């Protein structure tokens, strides 16, 4: 690619050059095919750019600007797809992203793109974005950028003889190829910056023949993957979905969990949903209960490290995939020991909770879990988490260059069965005319189910079904409250069905509800029940915990109420019951909504993570030495 030749051509042509961006794109000599994305108007402001994009890419997406009439553009370029919002993680990345931010956001938008929306850009892909032309900064004969932008540029960038000598930290994952004046015969201070996203391995660069074989290497051997979780596995839909993904990829997957059977004293091998699972005796049943819960929790972890290690060593996994905060310490111990023994192992950790905000658990356990997280968060080679909000919170708290990759806790669209029997309504013997609100999952005070029960007397004829296996003092209090209010016959407890069957089972309910109360972890959560309701084609009512409320409001699929306000919840229930069809239509008629928030879409995220894991193991090095990409982001 010869940007110097482009610069000379622009200089010679002067005002006659039709479109600078088109010349730059041609100079990149990109292979045909793939996808391109335009943010900010490169395509519809320059026809040469549009023609190049359509000639070279299979798909061209343009972010629709607010308040701009693009009907003429759409008629002329029918193959261009106008999109209303940027794609979320899990969608296929683009080989080229062109961005034209406005002057006030010139560098801020570039930073936002590579830090928060890095998933948009494929490894080896290009970013072509507006920046500042160094030669024209502080030159009074040219227009100047806003003072704040100019200062940010001076603080972060430096150039000498056309080459970058200093770049901001957020561009460390990119190669700065060069810059070209937007136009020479104008007073503009703008340049085009051309960057290429670094590929983590040669096998993942665009156009490489080895792109497909990177995930199947290791000398053709099947990879051994070990997943670890501190529960009985059967009702952990996220763990089972991840395990089935690995199994479907043709690799050997084993899940280690703990049994809830008090009588079990030895490891027990079984299969759950077709996946090999070994359940170990839960240490809490083997130890005398201490008065201080954190002592029990600490000893539980140490006991598992001691008893499970021999099984880990025998399995000799290529990849260890740990789940949730209580497995972070255990994963750290096992990975370090395997590496000290000279065995290459790649570590993936999935952050299910925001531990700093998990104020619903014992405070000493929370602090101990946070200490383990502080020590170990730098070690995993890949980090996953459940929501964009939690990813940003962890990136902020630990100064991570990139937050954990978001893997939404969705269900399988393929498993949705419109003929599944019985449905929840059939199981309860309720006619279609009876309004039925459902809540699925664990029942506890932090999840706010008491608010839903308290709202029952305020919504005539409404029935509430709790799809849960919980049977404890809190559940007893819910039944007592309903009986005292005269609504006991309208509250139903229904046992769990298989996780993949939940949307099919719930599909003839009226509304899905999640009434979570406010606490810090709740503000960043996007629970699986939210997506289960969507796949069941149910309108959704959620409390005003930030992440859930933003999701429901953005997509218009339901209503938001003030947490722990039974009156506000009752009003929301009334609105949705009265206009249910409108909310259902937003779910079923919004193009791509159901597929976007399906597990099939999330498998693309896992595919990228596991592909990188397999490529890293094939290379042996930095993992074998214990020097990993994630570890290098730790502060000195």
RODO-391433 format. One record per residue (C-alpha): x, y, z; residue in one letter. Coordinates in steps of 0.1 Angstrom, whole numbers, plus 5000, padded with zeros to 4 digits. Example, Ala and Ser with C-alpha at 12.3 -4.5 7.8 and 13.67 -1.06 7.14 Angstrom:
// RODO-391433
512349555078a 513749895071s 
//
This chain:
// RODO-391433
500050005000x 501550334989x 500050625008x 502950854996x 501750804960x 498150894971x 499451214988x 501351314957x 498251254935x 496051464958x 498651744958x 498951744920x 495151724915x 494351994940x 490652094940x 490051854911x 490451544932x 486951404936x 487251194967x 490451144988x 489050855007x 488450654975x 492150694965x 493250575000x 490950274999x 492250174965x 495850204978x 495149955006x 494949674980x 492549485001x 491349144989x 487849124975x 484949004997x 484249065034x 482349355050x 482849725053x 481249985077x 480850355072x 480350565104x 479650935099x 479050975062x 482050875040x 479850675017x 476950915012x 479151225010x 481451074983x 480250854955x 483750744946x 484050594981x 480750414978x 481650264944x 484950134958x 483249984988x 480549814966x 483149684941x 485449534968x 483149414996x 480349164997x 478449375023x 478549745029x 476749895059x 476250265066x 475250395100x 472150605093x 472550965105x 469751125124x 467851395106x 469351335072x 467251235041x 469050955023x 466350844999x 468250954968x 471350774981x 469350454988x 467850454953x 471250504937x 473150244958x 470549974965x 473249724977x 474149945006x 472449855039x 471550145061x 471650045098x 470150245127x 472750135154x 476149995156x 476349615159x 476849455193x 479549205201x 478948865186x 478148985151x 480748925123x 483449195123x 484349425094x 487449425073x 487249805069x 485650075091x 485650435077x 484750705103x 484051075100x 483551215135x 482551575139x 485251825150x 484451825187x 484751445189x 487651405165x 489951195187x 487351095213x 485350895187x 488550725175x 489250625210x 485750505216x 485950295184x 489150105193x 488350075231x 484650005233x 483749895198x 486949705189x 484649405181x 483649585149x 487049545134x 488449215122x 492049125132x 494149265103x 491349495093x 491649865086x 490350185102x 490350495080x 489350795102x 489651175103x 492451305124x 494651625126x 497151705099x 500351775120x 501852025096x 498852255098x 498452255136x 499152605151x 499552745115x 497353055114x 496953025077x 494752725082x 491652655102x 492252505136x 490552235156x 488652305189x 491152395217x 490352075237x 490951855206x 494152035198x 495451985233x 494551615233x 496351575201x 499451755214x 499451535245x 499051205227x 500551225192x 503851315178x 505151285142x 508451335124x 508951335087x 505451185082x 505950895106x 504350855140x 506850885169x 504250875197x 500750745197x 498150715225x 498050395245x 494550305232x 496150255197x 498649995210x 496649725193x 496949895159x 499649965134x 499650325123x 500250305086x 500250675079x 498150985071x 497051175041x 495751535038x 492051535034x 492551795006x 495552014999x 493852314982x 491752395013x 492252565047x 491152245065x 493252095093x 491851745087x 493851445076x 492951085070x 494550845095x 495050485083x 495450215109x 495549835108x 494349625137x 497149385147x 496249025141x 497148805171x 498548545149x 499548525113x 496848275107x 494148535113x 495348805089x 492848895061x 493248675030x 495448425047x 494948075035x 495447945071x 492548145085x 490247835087x 493047595098x 494247785128x 491347645149x 491947295137x 495647275142x 497647115171x 498846855146x 495246755139x 494746645175x 491546695194x 491946965220x 491146875256x 489047145273x 488347155310x 485547375324x 485347445362x 482347585381x 481347575418x 477847435413x 476047115403x 476247215365x 472747085356x 470947415361x 473847645349x 472647715314x 475747935306x 478247655315x 476247395296x 475947615265x 479647685265x 480447315270x 478147215241x 479847465219x 483147305225x 481646955220x 480047065187x 483447195176x 484646835178x 486946875208x 486946685241x 485146865268x 484946775305x 483146985332x 484146975368x 481447085393x 480347005428x 477546785440x 474546895461x 474146535474x 475246535510x 475746155509x 478346175481x 481846115493x 483746045460x 483946205426x 481046095404x 481246085366x 478146145346x 476746305315x 474546615315x 472946715282x 475446495264x 478546655281x 480946465303x 480646595339x 482546505370x 480846615403x 483046635434x 481746615469x 480946965481x 483347045509x 480647225528x 479046885536x 482346745548x 483447035571x 482047135604x 480147465599x 482047765612x 480148055626x 481948295602x 480848225566x 484048345550x 486048075568x 483747815553x 484147965518x 487947995521x 488347635533x 485947515505x 488247665479x 491347525494x 489747185498x 488747175461x 492247285450x 493746995470x 491246725459x 490646825423x 494246885413x 495046515407x 492146495382x 493246805364x 496746675361x 495546345347x 493246515322x 496146745311x 493947005294x 495047235266x 492447495276x 491047565311x 487747765311x 486647885346x 483348035355x 482448305381x 484348475408x 484648165431x 486647975405x 489148255398x 491548155426x 491247785417x 491847855380x 494948055389x 496347775410x 495747505384x 497147715355x 500247815374x 500947455384x 500447315349x 502747575335x 505447515361x 505247155351x 506047255315x 502547205301x 501147465278x 497647565288x 495447855277x 493148005304x 489748155297x 487848315327x 484248415325x 483248705349x 479648635358x 479248895385x 480549245395x 482249135427x 482849485439x 479049545438x 477949205449x 476549345482x 473849075483x 476348815497x 478348795529x 480549095530x 483648905541x 483148655513x 482748945489x 486049105501x 487848775499x 486548725464x 487549075454x 491049015468x 491348695446x 490148905416x 492649175423x 495448915423x 494348705393x 492548935369x 495748985349x 496448625344x 493748485321x 494648475284x 491048565275x 488348725296x 484648695291x 481648865308x 477948885306x 477149245297x 478749555282x 478149745315x 480149485335x 482949485309x 483249865312x 483149845350x 486049595351x 488049785326x 487650105346x 488349945380x 491549775368x 492850005340x 492449725314x 493149845279x 490149635268x 487349515290x 486349145290x 484749025258x 480949035261x 479148695258x 475448755263x 473648495283x 471148415256x 469248095248x 469147895215x 466848015188x 467247675172x 465847505203x 462647715204x 459747475197x 456247625191x 454747275196x 456447205230x 454047055255x 453047125281x 453247505281x 453247685314x 449647785309x 448647425303x 450647305333x 448647555355x 445347485339x 444747855330x 442747955300x 444148195274x 441948475287x 443648485321x 446648735322x 449748545334x 453048715344x 456048485348x 459348505366x 461948235359x 465148165379x 466448185415x 464048355439x 465548575466x 465048925481x 467749095459x 465848965428x 462749165440x 460148885436x 458349025467x 457449335447x 455749125421x 453748935447x 452849265465x 451549405431x 449049115427x 446149275446x 446549585424x 446049405391x 442649225389x 442648875375x 446448865371x 448148535380x 451848505387x 453948195381x 457448155395x 459547905376x 461947805403x 463247515424x 463747735454x 462047625486x 463147835516x 462048085541x 461948365515x 459648155493x 457448075523x 457248455530x 455948515495x 453248255498x 452248395532x 452148745518x 449948635489x 447648445513x 447248745536x 446348965507x 443748725494x 445748645462x 447148305473x 445248125446x 446848345419x 450448275429x 451947955415x 455347785419x 456447575390x 459547355390x 462347415365x 462347275330x 465547205311x 467347545304x 467047515266x 463247455269x 462447765290x 461447995261x 459247715246x 457647645279x 456848015287x 455648105252x 451948135261x 452348355292x 451348715289x 454448895303x 457948815315x 459049015346x 462349075364x 461749295394x 465349315407x 466149565435x 468949815433x 472449715443x 475649775424x 475849435407x 472249465396x 473049785377x 475349595353x 473449275349x 471749145318x 470348815332x 469548515310x 465848535319x 465648865300x 466648695268x 464548385276x 461448615277x 462448765244x 462848425227x 459548325241x 458048635223x 456948785257x 456849155264x 459249225292x 458849435324x 461949515344x 462849735373x 464950045366x 468349875373x 470450045346x 471549775322x 468149595320x 466249925318x 468450055290x 468049735270x 464249725273x 463850095266x 466250095236x 464349815219x 460849915230x 459949555240x 458249635273x 458149865303x 460349985331x 459150055367x 460750185399x 462449905418x 460449785448x 457450005440x 454449775438x 452250065425x 454650145397x 454949775388x 451149735388x 450850035364x 453449885341x 451649545341x 448349725332x 449949905303x 451449595288x 448349385293x 446349645275x 448749685246x 450449355245x 450349315208x 452349625202x 455249505224x 455149155209x 455449305174x 458649495184x 460149155193x 458948965163x 458949235136x 462249415144x 464549275117x 467249055132x 466249105168x 465648745177x 468748615158x 470948885173x 470048795209x 470248425203x 472948175215x 473748105179x 474948465175x 477048445207x 478748135194x 480648365171x 482148535202x 483248195216x 484548085182x 486948385181x 488148315216x 488747945211x 490348005177x 492848235194x 493347975221x 494047695197x 496447915176x 498348015208x 498747655219x 499947565185x 502647835188x 503447695223x 505348015233x 503948275252x 501548055271x 504147785279x 506348055295x 503348195314x 503648535296x 500248595281x 498748885262x 496348965291x 499148955316x 501049215297x 498249465303x 498949465341x 500349785355x 504049765366x 
//
